[in-house]
Amino acid sequence: MKLSSTEPINSKTMKKAAGLVIFRRLCGEIQYLLLKASYGSFHWSAPKGHVDPGEDDFTTALRETKEEAGYDEKDLIIHQNTPITLNYEVKGKPKIVIYWLAELRNPNQEPILSEEHTELKWLGLKAAKECVGFKDNQVMIDKFHEMILTQEKRQQS
Ligand SMILES: Nc1ncnc2c1ncn2[C@@H]1O[C@H](COP(=O)(O)OP(=O)(O)OP(=O)(O)OP(=O)(O)OC[C@H]2O[C@@H](n3cnc4c(N)ncnc43)[C@H](O)[C@@H]2O)[C@@H](O)[C@H]1O
């Protein structure tokens, strides 16, 4: 389900985070960046994090990407008009996470990880979906992938 990024939330009952699904084109393949958490269930996700009080979602996505992957806005081509929002529960509390799609301009620029992650992977569509595991996350990657392919077709025609 997609929500407006300006939808009001009750920060006491709902967690909110924002991030970027970053891809690169390398050796004829579209590859997605995933990071492994250094805590909790050691889950894999795109760079993202908690929206600070008073911060807008997109600013959070940029800040967290810089903190967790070392990429600046200038390193990326961001599809700002097509965010996708995931809704799930963490420890019994609802959480929403807003993601934007972003292409890494220089596919050879490797991420710089923070202490929040121990590993990174660049994965093609199938492997990326297997790695994130969660169905809603997989559907999101499929949707972003479709956007990339549609844009490629438009540019070729
Ligand atoms: N257990 C822990 N132990 C120690 N420190 C911790 C901690 N959890 C958080 N922290 C601290 O919090 C900071 C992270 O904060 P932030 O960096 O600000 O926020 P975040 O990425 O949204 O946090 P998190 O990784 O917890 O969220 P996610 O929704 O992916 O993941 C949250 C949970 O939801 C699950 N999940 C992820 N995506 C899901 C989905 N689509 N559907 C259902 N569950 C999902 C994950 O497997 C995971 O279990 C870290 O620096 C760390 O210090």
The ligand as an SDF file (V2000), in Angstrom:
LIG
                    3D

 53 58  0  0  0  0  0  0  0  0999 V2000
   17.3720   -5.3330   18.0300 N   0  0  0  0  0  0  0  0  0  0  0  0
   18.2490   -4.3340   18.1820 C   0  0  0  0  0  0  0  0  0  0  0  0
   19.3210   -4.4690   18.9670 N   0  0  0  0  0  0  0  0  0  0  0  0
   20.1990   -3.4690   19.1340 C   0  0  0  0  0  0  0  0  0  0  0  0
   20.0890   -2.2730   18.5430 N   0  0  0  0  0  0  0  0  0  0  0  0
   19.0390   -2.0880   17.7340 C   0  0  0  0  0  0  0  0  0  0  0  0
   18.0730   -3.1060   17.5110 C   0  0  0  0  0  0  0  0  0  0  0  0
   17.1350   -2.6200   16.6560 N   0  0  0  0  0  0  0  0  0  0  0  0
   17.5110   -1.3760   16.3850 C   0  0  0  0  0  0  0  0  0  0  0  0
   18.6610   -1.0460   17.0330 N   0  0  0  0  0  0  0  0  0  0  0  0
   19.3380    0.2370   16.9710 C   0  0  0  0  0  0  0  0  0  0  0  0
   18.5660    1.0930   16.1720 O   0  0  0  0  0  0  0  0  0  0  0  0
   19.3900    1.6870   15.1870 C   0  0  0  0  0  0  0  0  0  0  0  0
   18.6290    1.5880   13.8700 C   0  0  0  0  0  0  0  0  0  0  0  0
   17.8570    2.6750   13.8120 O   0  0  0  0  0  0  0  0  0  0  0  0
   17.6560    3.4520   12.4810 P   0  0  0  0  0  0  0  0  0  0  0  0
   18.7860    3.1880   11.5320 O   0  0  0  0  0  0  0  0  0  0  0  0
   17.3610    4.8370   12.7990 O   0  0  0  0  0  0  0  0  0  0  0  0
   16.2990    2.8030   11.9620 O   0  0  0  0  0  0  0  0  0  0  0  0
   15.9700    1.5580   11.0960 P   0  0  0  0  0  0  0  0  0  0  0  0
   16.9500    1.2970   10.0140 O   0  0  0  0  0  0  0  0  0  0  0  0
   14.5490    1.7450   10.6560 O   0  0  0  0  0  0  0  0  0  0  0  0
   16.0660    0.3900   12.1710 O   0  0  0  0  0  0  0  0  0  0  0  0
   15.9660   -1.1360   12.0700 P   0  0  0  0  0  0  0  0  0  0  0  0
   17.1160   -1.7320   11.3420 O   0  0  0  0  0  0  0  0  0  0  0  0
   15.7460   -1.5940   13.4690 O   0  0  0  0  0  0  0  0  0  0  0  0
   14.6220   -1.3570   11.2220 O   0  0  0  0  0  0  0  0  0  0  0  0
   14.0110   -2.4560   10.2850 P   0  0  0  0  0  0  0  0  0  0  0  0
   12.6290   -2.0200   10.0590 O   0  0  0  0  0  0  0  0  0  0  0  0
   14.8460   -2.7250    9.0850 O   0  0  0  0  0  0  0  0  0  0  0  0
   14.0630   -3.7960   11.1150 O   0  0  0  0  0  0  0  0  0  0  0  0
   13.3890   -3.9500   12.3390 C   0  0  0  0  0  0  0  0  0  0  0  0
   12.9000   -5.3870   12.4330 C   0  0  0  0  0  0  0  0  0  0  0  0
   11.8390   -5.5640   11.4880 O   0  0  0  0  0  0  0  0  0  0  0  0
   12.1280   -6.6320   10.6210 C   0  0  0  0  0  0  0  0  0  0  0  0
   11.6910   -6.2360    9.2880 N   0  0  0  0  0  0  0  0  0  0  0  0
   12.3910   -5.5280    8.3710 C   0  0  0  0  0  0  0  0  0  0  0  0
   11.6640   -5.3570    7.2480 N   0  0  0  0  0  0  0  0  0  0  0  0
   10.4770   -5.9600    7.4590 C   0  0  0  0  0  0  0  0  0  0  0  0
    9.3030   -6.1400    6.6600 C   0  0  0  0  0  0  0  0  0  0  0  0
    9.2160   -5.6430    5.4280 N   0  0  0  0  0  0  0  0  0  0  0  0
    8.2600   -6.8170    7.2020 N   0  0  0  0  0  0  0  0  0  0  0  0
    8.3250   -7.3220    8.4580 C   0  0  0  0  0  0  0  0  0  0  0  0
    9.4120   -7.1880    9.2720 N   0  0  0  0  0  0  0  0  0  0  0  0
   10.4700   -6.5100    8.7730 C   0  0  0  0  0  0  0  0  0  0  0  0
   13.6350   -6.8560   10.7010 C   0  0  0  0  0  0  0  0  0  0  0  0
   13.9970   -8.1930   10.4440 O   0  0  0  0  0  0  0  0  0  0  0  0
   13.9580   -6.4360   12.1180 C   0  0  0  0  0  0  0  0  0  0  0  0
   13.8000   -7.5330   12.9720 O   0  0  0  0  0  0  0  0  0  0  0  0
   20.6750    0.9340   15.1450 C   0  0  0  0  0  0  0  0  0  0  0  0
   21.7460    1.8220   15.1880 O   0  0  0  0  0  0  0  0  0  0  0  0
   20.6970    0.1140   16.3750 C   0  0  0  0  0  0  0  0  0  0  0  0
   21.5850    0.7010   17.2920 O   0  0  0  0  0  0  0  0  0  0  0  0
  1  2  1  0
  2  3  1  0
  2  7  2  0
  3  4  2  0
  4  5  1  0
  5  6  2  0
  6  7  1  0
  6 10  1  0
  7  8  1  0
  8  9  2  0
  9 10  1  0
 10 11  1  0
 11 12  1  0
 11 52  1  0
 12 13  1  0
 13 14  1  0
 13 50  1  0
 14 15  1  0
 15 16  1  0
 16 17  2  0
 16 18  1  0
 16 19  1  0
 19 20  1  0
 20 21  2  0
 20 22  1  0
 20 23  1  0
 23 24  1  0
 24 25  2  0
 24 26  1  0
 24 27  1  0
 27 28  1  0
 28 29  2  0
 28 30  1  0
 28 31  1  0
 31 32  1  0
 32 33  1  0
 33 34  1  0
 33 48  1  0
 34 35  1  0
 35 36  1  0
 35 46  1  0
 36 37  1  0
 36 45  1  0
 37 38  2  0
 38 39  1  0
 39 40  1  0
 39 45  2  0
 40 41  1  0
 40 42  2  0
 42 43  1  0
 43 44  2  0
 44 45  1  0
 46 47  1  0
 46 48  1  0
 48 49  1  0
 50 51  1  0
 50 52  1  0
 52 53  1  0
M  END
$$$$
